[in-house]
């Protein structure tokens, strides 16, 4: 059964510049999920700092026309 409670509501939200850190952190999780397929390729291995090479300069999402940074929220929480 699917609940219609606000706690279960899923929203697609346009991210603002203040969400840049959240986008970068989510990208790290994305890269981690695919790292078994990207091993040995640039960006597919952990750096000495324990992080993957960033995918993009997230500032571009607010500088370039046609780019729209989005976040998914479920019940108000980042999903």
C-alpha angles and dihedrals in degrees: 000000000000116000121219092207117134086236088068096043115127118210134186106213129189106239120229128210089268087065093059094104091050091051091049091049092049089050089056089056090048092051090047091054090054098036093101088062095040097046112137093020126104107277094016096093130068117255124227088267091061093251133107120244107275113259097222146345098270091203086075089072090068097036103047124070114238096030116113119181111211135189127196117222125189116194087349094302125111109262 
